[in-house]
Amino acid sequence: MSHQSDVNISCWKFIFISWLIAATATAGSLFFSEIMNLVPCVLCWYQRIFMFPLAVILLIGLHPLDLRVVRYALPLAFIGLLFTIYHGFLFYGFIPENLIPCSKGISCSDASMELFGLLPIPLLSLISFSMIIFFLLKTRSLGKQM
């Protein structure tokens, strides 16, 4: 096997893992809202706006392998991560109450934002976006070696 073929296989795996994370996060988000009847807060909607397209874009970039998908997916993941960080700061009380955008509907720092009372949903989003960014950056660095 040639070096380029090995790099392509590694890149495909990293994009696949990124897609798997985005698809799982999308399915989980829909499960929370549609099955568990957890109403998403405003910041959850913004995070969905950036996560849902990642599941589609990354899948399209896999078949056939198109490393340019990183160029389109990374900005979505970074912007989603920014919303997630802000949401996390709100949830944990690092941001004052008067700066909370969730004045109507469910609160962004509500106790219902925890999965089974243990794991905060903003933390799940933070992990998902961070892992997607990590694997996309690895893909980009490998793609530059070709």
C-alpha positions in Angstrom: 0.0 0.0 0.0 1.2 3.5 -0.8 1.6 6.3 1.6 -1.2 8.3 -0.1 -3.5 5.3 0.3 -2.8 5.0 4.0 -3.4 8.7 4.5 -6.7 8.5 2.6 -7.8 5.6 4.8 -6.9 7.5 7.9 -8.7 10.6 6.7 -11.8 8.6 5.9 -11.8 7.1 9.3 -11.4 10.5 11.0 -14.3 12.0 8.9 -16.4 8.9 9.6 -15.8 9.2 13.4 -16.7 12.9 13.1 -19.9 12.0 11.2 -20.7 9.3 13.8 -20.4 11.8 16.6 -22.6 14.4 14.8 -25.2 11.8 13.9 -25.3 10.5 17.4 -25.6 14.0 18.8 -28.4 14.8 16.3 -30.3 11.6 17.2 -29.7 12.2 20.9 -31.0 15.8 20.6 -34.1 14.6 18.8 -34.6 11.8 21.4 -34.5 14.4 24.2 -37.0 16.6 22.6 -39.4 14.2 20.8 -39.3 11.1 23.1 -38.4 12.5 26.5 -40.4 15.7 25.8 -37.5 18.0 27.0 -38.2 21.4 25.5 -35.0 22.8 24.0 -33.9 26.2 25.3 -32.8 29.0 23.0 -29.1 28.1 23.2 -29.9 24.4 22.5 -31.6 25.5 19.3 -28.5 27.4 18.2 -26.4 24.4 18.9 -28.7 22.2 16.9 -28.5 24.7 14.0 -24.7 23.9 13.9 -24.8 20.2 14.7 -27.6 18.9 12.4 -25.9 20.1 9.2 -22.7 18.5 10.3 -24.3 15.1 10.2 -25.3 15.6 6.6 -22.2 17.4 5.3 -19.8 14.9 6.8 -21.8 12.0 5.4 -21.6 13.6 1.9 -17.8 14.1 2.3 -17.4 10.4 2.9 -18.8 9.0 -0.3 -16.6 9.5 -2.3 -14.0 10.8 0.1 -13.6 14.6 -0.3 -11.1 16.2 2.1 -12.6 19.6 1.3 -15.4 18.7 3.6 -13.2 19.8 6.5 -13.3 23.3 5.1 -17.1 23.4 5.3 -17.5 21.4 8.6 -14.9 23.1 10.8 -16.6 26.6 10.8 -19.9 25.0 11.8 -18.2 23.0 14.6 -16.3 26.0 15.9 -19.4 28.3 16.0 -21.4 25.5 17.6 -18.6 25.1 20.2 -18.8 28.8 21.0 -22.5 28.6 21.6 -21.9 25.5 23.8 -19.2 27.2 25.8 -21.5 30.1 26.5 -24.3 27.7 27.4 -22.0 25.9 29.8 -21.0 29.2 31.5 -24.7 30.0 31.9 -25.6 26.5 33.2 -22.8 26.6 35.8 -23.6 30.2 36.9 -20.4 31.9 35.6 -22.5 34.4 33.6 -24.9 36.8 35.5 -28.6 36.2 35.3 -29.2 39.4 33.3 -27.2 38.1 30.4 -29.2 34.9 29.9 -30.9 34.9 26.5 -33.5 32.3 27.6 -35.9 34.7 29.1 -38.9 33.1 27.3 -39.7 29.5 27.5 -37.3 27.0 29.3 -34.3 28.4 31.1 -30.9 27.7 29.7 -29.7 26.9 33.2 -32.7 24.8 34.3 -32.3 21.5 36.1 -34.1 19.8 33.2 -31.0 20.4 31.2 -29.5 17.4 32.9 -29.7 13.9 31.5 -31.1 11.6 34.3 -30.2 14.3 36.8 -26.5 13.6 36.4 -25.0 14.7 33.1 -25.6 18.2 31.9 -26.8 18.4 28.3 -24.5 21.4 27.6 -21.6 19.2 28.6 -22.6 16.5 26.1 -22.7 19.2 23.4 -19.3 20.5 24.4 -17.8 17.0 24.2 -19.4 16.4 20.8 -18.3 19.6 19.2 -14.8 19.3 20.7 -14.3 15.7 19.4 -15.6 16.7 16.0 -13.1 19.6 15.8 -10.3 17.3 17.0 -10.9 14.7 14.3 -11.4 17.3 11.6 -8.1 19.0 12.5 -6.4 15.7 12.4 -7.9 15.1 9.0 -6.7 18.5 7.8 -3.2 17.9 9.0 -3.0 14.5 7.4 -4.5 15.9 4.1 -1.7 18.5 4.0 0.9 15.6 4.0 -0.4 14.3 0.7 
